[in-house]
């Protein structure tokens, strides 16, 4: 296997060849399970790919996961996203407080 380095703003990571595929009669490319089983994709919840094309015709597929529209505001607000990420990190580190009376807790905030 060859490793390729893409030296552009869009992708600063190493690429590894995992094989070849051909176009079908409708000019489609099928990736199949072989790509979804490879690390790191095998550990991701991917339901779509963003498609980017370089000036020389190179194609980059960026794994994507759709977010329910009712949750989209979280990702559109960097402060909210940071706060949630910090809360998750704190919880993972055991920095939690048990709340017995939610109304009383909220009054103190």
N, C-alpha and C positions, 0 to 999 in steps of 0.2 A: 504494500500500500504506500502511496505517496502522500505526503502532507504538503498542503499549499497554504501559503500565507497571503491573505488579502490585505493590501496596504492602502486602504481607503478609509475615509472618515466613517463610512457606513458600517464597516466590519473590521474590527481589530481583533481577530482571533484566528486560530489555525483551522484549516479544513483538511479532512482526511477522506480520500477516495474510498467509497464502499462498493463500487461496481458501476455498471453501465445499464442503461435502458434505452429502448428505441421508441420512436413515435408510432402510435397506432394509426389506423386509416383516417381518423379524424384529428390528427396532429396532437393527440393527448399523450402525456407522460404518466405512467402509473408507477408510483413509488412502492406500493405493496407493504407487507409487514416487515420486510428486512430493514427498512429505515426506522420504523416505529419501535423496533426492538433494540436498536442501538442506543448506547448511552450518549448524551443525556436524555434523549427523547423517551426512552423506555420508562423514565421516572416522572414524566410530565403528563399533565392532562391536556392534550392538544386536540382541538376540534377544527382548526383552520390553519392556513399558512398565509402570511403576508408575502407578496412577491415583489422583489426588487430586481431591477436589471441595470447592469453597469454599462458604461460607455462602449465597451468592447463586446457586449452581448452576454457577459456572464450573468447567470441568474442565481439569486440568493433567495431561499425560502426561509422565512422567519416563523418559527412555531408561535401560534396564537391560541388563546383560550377566550372564548366569548364570556362576557360578564353580563348578568341580568341587568336590564335597564334601571331597575330600582336601586342597584348598587353602584352604578356608574359614577354618581356624584362623588363617591369616596376617592376614586382614581383621578377625578378631575380637580380635586382640591388637595394640593400637596401638604397642607398643614394637617388636614384630617387624616390623610394616609400616614404621615409621620407619627401622629398621635396613636393611631391604631397599631402601627408597627412597634412603637415604644411600649405600648401596653402588652402586646404579645411577648416582647422580649422580657419585660418585667415579670410576667406570669411564668415564663419559662425558667427564670432565675429564682422563682419562689417569692418574689416581692409582691405579695398579695395581702389584702385585708378582707376578712370575712364580714359581710354586712348582714345584720339581722333585721334591721328596720330600714327599708329603702327610702321611705319618706323622710325619716330623720337624717339619713345620710345625705340625701339630695339638698336638704335645708342647709347643711354645713358647707356645701360647695359654694 
